[in-house]
Amino acid sequence: MVYMYGVSSAIVEMELGIGTMIERHRRRLANGEERVYTYGVGADGERQSLSIRSVDDSLSIPCYRRAEKERVVAALLANASLLVVGEAGAGKTFLAERVIEDLLGRGFPVSAPAIGTVKQMLLEIAGDLGVDTETLEGKPMTAQHLQETIAEWLESNVASLVMDNAHRFPVCLRCWLEKLHLQGQPILLLATYPPARDIFLKLPRIELEALPERAIREIMEGEANDLGLQVTPGKLADWQQRAIGNPMLAKRVVKEEYLGLEGNNYDHTQWIDGTPLLIAVLMGFMILRFLGLGLNNTSLYLIGGILTVAVGMVRLMIYSLPRQSNRLGR
């Protein structure tokens, strides 16, 4: 097979350990295909092939949210709106990209503005839909005028709005989207646990669950392969405990291992709720107290009462602890 080396070729070297280097070569084949070859280079100069990855293949990332994607696309095609919620790194942006690809492939116009100021987002929506952004006098429209013009255009044209990071939208933009929703405009909002108010309260929602272990394992194996890491099943199992179904954290823990960082912190939000167990213990002690009363056993009655009060105090103390933190998952 013949290789063509040109401006697209590159070599990236990173120190992996004592006397060990990682080399990456980007090569273009004679048929136009580009590939990335990863080698491990020892202290004696001996090279060992670690991975061969096609650049084109990197764009064909498996969609582990296929069911959610099909549900969202079906809703938008039916002129309905949806709100997709989930923790940071759950795959909301990736899902939005797959939805946009599907809609565009069907021939439906889509506008997906990047997060910014209200006017920047409105200008991007207008540009995507082909809406004029200047007045008849040739002056730039204000944000209010843009909202009215885009709303009028959407009343007589078919298009979908896909808007990520909706929890960061200001109130004025959310109110405008609420008006569009009332006039039947299909909208997809994606947010990280938004407040239950205005448009967030009105839209039907889909909450992204944690990915299954098989999907997380595949994501980690792919990331490790790209970095030239050799992993064992035991190491993968340890990484999965730290990610708990979060694809972004799955990639991060692999990078931490690659950089030699200690990643013992659990940043996910998929914690086990111990409230049912605490209530069950409380009920058990109450039953013990009533048994002591029925059997005329003073000791059993007192022990059950003391333990009931103790569990109740622990429950109140747990619920009085601060519930918010700047760290993800805390």
ROZAKOL-882407 format. One line per field, with one value per residue (C-alpha): residue number from 1; x, y, z; residue in one letter. Coordinates in Angstrom, 2 decimals, decimal comma. Each point is the difference from the previous one (the first is absolute). Layout:
i <- NUM_...
X <- X_...
Y <- Y_...
Z <- Z_...
aa <- A_...
end
This chain:
i <- 1_2_3_4_5_6_7_8_9_10_11_12_13_14_15_16_17_18_19_20_21_22_23_24_25_26_27_28_29_30_31_32_33_34_35_36_37_38_39_40_41_42_43_44_45_46_47_48_49_50_51_52_53_54_55_56_57_58_59_60_61_62_63_64_65_66_67_68_69_70_71_72_73_74_75_76_77_78_79_80_81_82_83_84_85_86_87_88_89_90_91_92_93_94_95_96_97_98_99_100_101_102_103_104_105_106_107_108_109_110_111_112_113_114_115_116_117_118_119_120_121_122_123_124_125_126_127_128_129_130_131_132_133_134_135_136_137_138_139_140_141_142_143_144_145_146_147_148_149_150_151_152_153_154_155_156_157_158_159_160_161_162_163_164_165_166_167_168_169_170_171_172_173_174_175_176_177_178_179_180_181_182_183_184_185_186_187_188_189_190_191_192_193_194_195_196_197_198_199_200_201_202_203_204_205_206_207_208_209_210_211_212_213_214_215_216_217_218_219_220_221_222_223_224_225_226_227_228_229_230_231_232_233_234_235_236_237_238_239_240_241_242_243_244_245_246_247_248_249_250_251_252_253_254_255_256_257_258_259_260_261_262_263_264_265_266_267_268_269_270_271_272_273_274_275_276_277_278_279_280_281_282_283_284_285_286_287_288_289_290_291_292_293_294_295_296_297_298_299_300_301_302_303_304_305_306_307_308_309_310_311_312_313_314_315_316_317_318_319_320_321_322_323_324_325_326_327_328_329_330
X <- 0,00_1,39_0,03_-0,03_1,71_-0,90_-1,11_-2,52_2,76_1,01_1,95_-0,99_2,25_-0,94_2,03_-1,67_2,59_3,72_1,53_-3,39_-1,69_-3,25_0,15_-3,02_0,26_-2,82_0,20_-2,08_-0,35_-0,02_-3,81_-0,38_-0,70_1,75_1,22_1,70_2,71_1,01_3,33_1,77_3,74_2,31_3,31_1,86_-1,97_-2,12_-3,50_-3,14_-3,28_-2,77_-2,96_-1,06_-3,01_-1,72_-0,74_-3,27_-0,95_0,41_-3,05_-2,13_-0,27_-2,49_-3,24_-0,81_-3,12_-1,71_-3,37_-0,02_1,08_-2,81_-2,52_1,19_0,03_-3,51_-1,26_1,56_-1,39_-3,43_0,41_0,41_2,63_2,15_2,36_2,96_1,58_2,94_3,14_3,04_1,81_-3,01_0,10_-2,57_2,14_0,89_-3,71_-0,80_2,61_-1,49_-3,52_1,18_1,69_-3,18_-2,23_2,36_0,25_-3,79_0,11_-1,41_1,63_1,49_1,46_2,32_1,56_3,02_-0,31_0,66_-1,79_-3,67_0,70_2,85_-2,27_-2,84_2,35_1,23_-3,56_-0,88_3,08_-0,82_-3,59_0,78_-1,88_0,98_1,75_-0,24_-2,90_-1,36_2,30_3,02_0,61_0,75_-3,05_-0,21_-0,39_-3,73_-0,45_1,92_-2,27_-3,10_1,40_1,14_-3,34_-1,88_2,23_-0,56_-3,78_0,06_3,05_1,07_3,20_1,19_1,92_2,59_1,45_2,60_0,98_-3,51_0,50_2,32_-2,57_-1,14_-3,65_-0,73_1,16_-1,97_-3,13_0,46_0,41_-3,14_-1,94_1,36_-1,07_-3,53_-0,22_0,91_3,69_1,98_2,83_2,59_1,57_2,88_0,90_1,82_-2,82_-1,73_-2,36_-3,68_-1,29_-1,22_0,76_1,89_-3,21_-2,18_2,05_-0,18_3,36_2,33_2,61_3,18_0,78_3,51_1,46_0,25_3,32_0,59_-0,20_2,26_2,52_0,05_0,49_2,89_1,62_-0,21_1,52_2,76_0,72_0,33_2,46_1,96_-0,86_-0,07_-2,83_-1,08_-3,58_0,68_1,13_-3,08_-2,22_1,64_-0,44_-3,67_-0,58_1,32_-2,08_-3,31_-1,60_1,25_1,75_1,90_1,37_0,80_2,37_1,41_1,03_1,91_1,84_0,80_1,52_1,97_1,40_0,82_-2,45_-1,71_-3,68_-1,62_-2,71_-3,51_-1,54_-3,16_-3,48_-1,26_0,04_-2,17_-2,88_0,10_-3,28_-2,14_2,44_0,01_-3,79_-0,14_2,37_-2,11_-3,18_1,73_0,91_-3,55_-1,35_2,49_-1,36_-3,59_0,98_1,51_-3,23_-2,15_2,15_0,24_3,80_1,29_3,59_-1,10_-2,36_2,73_2,63_-2,42_-0,89_3,62_1,07_-3,01_0,90_3,69_-0,80_-2,40_2,70_2,52_-2,50_-0,59_3,76_0,56_-2,75_1,33_3,38_0,76_-1,20_1,87_3,66_2,15_1,31_-1,76_-1,98_0,19
Y <- 0,00_3,42_2,89_3,67_2,32_3,66_2,86_-2,24_-2,21_0,65_-1,65_0,54_-1,26_-0,17_-1,37_-3,10_-1,14_-0,41_-0,50_-0,66_2,22_0,01_0,96_0,78_0,21_1,44_-1,40_0,35_-3,09_0,01_-0,37_3,18_-1,74_1,39_-2,15_0,60_-2,53_-0,17_-1,55_-0,56_0,74_-1,53_1,32_-2,13_1,53_-3,09_0,88_-1,97_0,63_0,89_0,97_0,94_2,27_1,40_3,71_-0,54_-2,73_2,42_1,83_-3,13_-0,20_-2,61_1,54_-1,51_2,17_-1,40_-0,54_3,55_1,39_-1,74_1,19_3,61_-0,03_-1,46_2,71_2,83_-1,40_0,01_3,74_-0,75_1,35_-1,83_0,72_-2,35_0,18_-1,77_0,55_1,67_-2,39_-2,31_0,44_2,75_1,86_-3,24_-0,88_3,43_-0,47_-3,37_1,50_2,85_-2,47_-2,05_3,02_1,45_-3,41_0,02_3,43_2,04_3,34_0,25_2,85_-0,82_3,23_-0,13_1,43_3,74_3,28_0,20_2,06_-2,28_-3,03_1,76_1,06_-3,57_-1,32_2,59_-0,91_-3,72_0,59_2,65_2,76_3,59_1,70_3,58_2,42_1,56_2,97_-2,32_0,25_-3,05_-1,28_0,14_-3,19_0,70_0,57_-3,20_-1,99_1,32_-0,56_-3,57_-0,82_1,28_-2,05_-3,16_0,44_-0,55_-2,27_-3,39_-0,18_-1,47_1,77_-2,08_1,94_-1,43_1,33_1,37_0,26_2,93_1,95_3,37_0,49_2,16_-2,74_-2,66_2,15_0,36_-3,76_-0,46_2,16_-2,05_-3,16_1,35_0,72_-3,64_0,36_-3,29_0,67_-2,27_1,35_-1,76_1,01_-1,14_-0,31_3,35_1,68_-0,97_3,28_1,70_-2,08_-2,66_-0,78_-0,17_-2,26_-3,80_-1,24_-2,91_-0,68_-1,65_-3,03_-1,30_-1,95_-3,79_-1,52_-1,42_3,46_1,58_-2,81_0,56_3,75_-0,59_-2,61_2,35_2,89_-2,23_-1,29_3,56_0,80_-3,24_-1,37_-3,73_-0,69_-3,10_-1,05_0,84_3,50_0,54_-1,14_2,53_2,78_-0,88_0,44_3,55_0,90_-1,75_0,34_3,50_0,02_3,25_-1,28_-3,32_1,79_2,18_-2,84_-1,60_3,28_0,26_-3,49_0,95_3,10_-1,95_1,93_-1,46_-0,12_-1,23_2,67_-1,04_2,90_-1,63_0,62_-3,56_-0,65_-2,54_1,57_-1,38_1,64_-3,16_-2,03_2,64_0,07_-3,81_-0,03_2,68_-2,03_-3,11_1,78_1,32_-3,54_-1,11_2,69_-1,10_-3,62_1,04_1,82_-2,99_-2,50_2,32_-0,08_3,33_-0,55_-0,86_2,97_2,43_-1,37_0,28_3,57_1,10_-1,54_1,55_3,45_-0,52_-1,03_2,92_2,44_-1,48_0,41_3,66_0,65_-1,55_2,08_3,18_-0,35_2,33_-1,52_2,13_0,24_1,38_-3,49_-2,26_-2,69_1,49
Z <- 0,00_-0,98_2,47_-0,91_2,47_-0,11_2,19_1,68_1,44_3,58_2,80_3,59_2,78_3,68_2,83_1,44_2,48_0,55_-3,42_-1,59_-2,55_-1,95_-3,67_-2,15_-3,79_-2,08_-3,52_-3,13_-2,18_-3,76_-0,01_2,06_3,30_3,09_2,86_3,35_0,91_3,68_1,03_3,29_-0,24_2,58_1,27_-2,55_-2,88_-0,58_-1,15_0,81_-1,80_2,46_-2,18_-3,53_-0,19_-3,06_0,25_-1,82_2,47_2,88_-1,28_0,11_3,78_1,23_1,25_3,39_0,25_-3,08_1,70_1,37_-3,38_-1,86_2,59_-0,28_-3,81_-0,11_2,36_-2,04_-3,24_1,67_0,81_3,70_2,38_2,54_2,86_0,48_3,45_1,59_2,02_-1,51_-2,34_-0,47_-3,78_-0,66_-2,54_-1,77_-0,17_-1,42_-2,75_-0,98_-0,07_-2,24_-2,36_-0,23_-0,70_-2,59_-1,65_-0,36_-1,64_2,91_0,85_3,48_2,01_2,90_1,33_2,27_3,49_0,08_0,53_-0,95_-3,11_-1,11_0,26_-1,82_-2,79_-0,35_-0,16_-2,63_-2,01_0,14_-1,13_-2,60_1,82_-0,77_2,92_-1,27_-0,09_-3,18_0,68_0,00_3,73_2,20_1,83_3,76_2,04_0,44_-3,73_-0,77_2,33_-1,75_-3,49_0,73_1,64_-3,07_-2,32_2,05_-0,15_-3,77_-0,36_1,35_2,05_3,30_2,75_1,89_2,93_2,34_3,46_0,45_3,78_-0,74_-2,02_1,39_0,87_-3,05_-2,38_1,88_-0,19_-3,77_-0,37_2,08_-2,47_-2,89_1,77_0,41_-3,73_-0,76_-0,81_0,50_2,45_1,60_3,16_1,75_3,53_3,13_2,52_-0,66_2,48_-0,19_-1,37_-3,23_-3,10_1,97_1,87_-3,12_-2,26_0,21_1,20_-0,57_2,67_-1,20_2,11_0,67_-2,90_0,48_1,01_-3,48_-1,60_2,63_-0,46_-3,77_0,47_2,41_-2,21_-2,99_1,96_1,36_-3,50_-1,31_2,78_-0,47_3,44_0,70_2,45_1,89_0,84_3,64_-0,88_-2,16_2,86_2,33_-2,56_-0,44_3,73_-0,29_-3,06_0,86_-3,41_-0,83_-3,42_0,64_3,31_-1,69_-2,37_2,75_2,29_-2,89_-0,63_3,71_-0,14_-3,10_1,73_3,16_2,18_3,02_-0,87_3,19_0,07_-1,00_-1,89_-1,30_1,41_-0,21_3,72_1,83_1,93_3,54_1,07_-0,47_2,10_2,73_0,09_0,13_3,01_1,68_-0,52_1,37_3,23_0,33_-0,38_2,68_2,30_-0,53_0,64_3,31_0,86_-0,97_1,89_3,01_-0,36_1,27_-1,20_-3,53_-0,03_1,14_-2,40_-2,94_0,94_0,41_-3,31_-1,78_1,25_-0,88_-3,59_-0,35_1,15_-2,47_-2,80_0,90_0,17_-3,44_-1,58_1,61_-1,70_-2,97_-3,27_-2,51_-0,80_-2,78_-0,76_-2,41_1,76_3,48
aa <- M_V_Y_M_Y_G_V_S_S_A_I_V_E_M_E_L_G_I_G_T_M_I_E_R_H_R_R_R_L_A_N_G_E_E_R_V_Y_T_Y_G_V_G_A_D_G_E_R_Q_S_L_S_I_R_S_V_D_D_S_L_S_I_P_C_Y_R_R_A_E_K_E_R_V_V_A_A_L_L_A_N_A_S_L_L_V_V_G_E_A_G_A_G_K_T_F_L_A_E_R_V_I_E_D_L_L_G_R_G_F_P_V_S_A_P_A_I_G_T_V_K_Q_M_L_L_E_I_A_G_D_L_G_V_D_T_E_T_L_E_G_K_P_M_T_A_Q_H_L_Q_E_T_I_A_E_W_L_E_S_N_V_A_S_L_V_M_D_N_A_H_R_F_P_V_C_L_R_C_W_L_E_K_L_H_L_Q_G_Q_P_I_L_L_L_A_T_Y_P_P_A_R_D_I_F_L_K_L_P_R_I_E_L_E_A_L_P_E_R_A_I_R_E_I_M_E_G_E_A_N_D_L_G_L_Q_V_T_P_G_K_L_A_D_W_Q_Q_R_A_I_G_N_P_M_L_A_K_R_V_V_K_E_E_Y_L_G_L_E_G_N_N_Y_D_H_T_Q_W_I_D_G_T_P_L_L_I_A_V_L_M_G_F_M_I_L_R_F_L_G_L_G_L_N_N_T_S_L_Y_L_I_G_G_I_L_T_V_A_V_G_M_V_R_L_M_I_Y_S_L_P_R_Q_S_N_R_L_G_R
end
